[in-house]
Amino acid sequence: MTLPSSARPSSGPIHPALTATDPELAALVGAEEQLQADTLRLIPSENYVSVAVLEASGTVLQNKYSEGYPGRRYYEGQQNIDLVERLAIARAKAVFGVEHANVQPYSGSPANLAVYLAFAEPGDAVMGMALPMGGHLTHGWGVSATGRWFRGVQYGVRQDTGLVDLDEVRDLALKERPKLIFCGGTALPRTIDFAAFAEIAREAGSVLVADIAHIAGLIAGGAHPSPVPHADVISTTTHKTLRGPRGAMLMSREEHAKAIDKAVFPGLQGGPHNQTTAAIAVALHEASQPSFRDYAHAVVANAKALAEALLARGFDLVSGGTDNHLILMDLTPKDVPGKVAAKALDRAGIVVNYNTVPFDPRKPFDPSGVRIGTPSLTSRGLGPEHMPTVADWIDRSVTAADAGDEDALTKIRREVADLMAAYPAPGLPTA
Ligand SMILES: *Cc1c(COP(=O)(O)O)cnc(C)c1O
């Protein structure tokens, strides 16, 4: 598997000016670089961006104010910035096959808030997947502004299958007639049936929003079905499987372009982060290359191989496996709480997050599950042949967590660092 671009050399400071000006902060950055280099990062919403994306996000484009849109700005001096944003928009339209793209949202959560602003009024019913079932906070969950200012109607998965119950979604939608229906989420290991959601939204008179934050890279690479032409609006982050900078995009058909653009600016935001826009353009250029298709398919192949290896070691996986980049393990049969396992794995150099599982009897801050994914390890070039080793490390770490065996965790940490040293990551020091 090819890396987006070469890893950095180890000799000399990577950030000479930063090191000279602020050695304290430079040391922290250096420590983080070392941590990202040495550990096995299994958080499914994270990735390693290319050096080209890193460079674009560290440019003087950051010095410029650009409220408005290309050709319609409230500040002068946009000769170059307009071209940067137009490039990002054109590439987004080409990669995803959409009529309209807005590349200005600061991140996924503000992007979703802009959708509410564009299509709903406070107090309206809005529908999304419940957070503990795998949905996102911004899909109408109670503690989020979206759940406080709108009437969140929440659907889930079936207890017996771990899959979204589309009959339940249809019944709820026809009863509540929500302004918006969100599909997509943060802990969904299975393919999203965009066509079925579109049918339900049509019947209920709702705007369908496909939140593809997690799977945008898989869609760009042809490893997950596209929400085009089913969804009215597509919301995505750019920093997860898409492997770009921290940012977001909203995409739609031409008919919704005005409403979306007005909601992002001036509805919700001020000036766009031009350095991020530039880095999004670079990431989209990378995503349009044939090698990115290989990457997207390798992410899924790795996740399937890892799921099989975990099942073979007696792990219980929500929905029984995965179709995408993500695996949700229910550790109840192992008798180890998710948080205890996640913290032990961290000490073993394997970075995951603890997560609720559907119908979790435990509390959200101390749930039964651990969520893992393969975007990052695939960016480093690991393949299906490595997944039994990864599953073995996870198994040994969970056993060590249960037994309180710190020596076992230290031993695994060394084994992890050894393997990762052979698969350097873009932008990170090599051993
Ligand atoms: C990550 C994510 C978001 C939010 O993105 P942030 O950039 O963290 O605000 C929104 N929706 C879904 C489904 C996500 O996975």
The ligand as an ORCA input file, in Angstrom:
! r2SCAN-3c Opt
* xyz 0 1
  C     -17.080     13.298     13.612
  C     -18.532     13.482     13.283
  C     -19.146     14.747     13.303
  C     -18.523     15.962     13.922
  O     -17.368     16.365     13.483
  P     -16.439     17.380     14.345
  O     -15.486     17.820     13.313
  O     -15.878     16.568     15.454
  O     -17.319     18.488     14.841
  C     -20.456     14.839     12.865
  N     -21.132     13.765     12.441
  C     -20.590     12.527     12.453
  C     -21.393     11.375     11.977
  C     -19.271     12.342     12.881
  O     -18.756     11.118     12.908
*
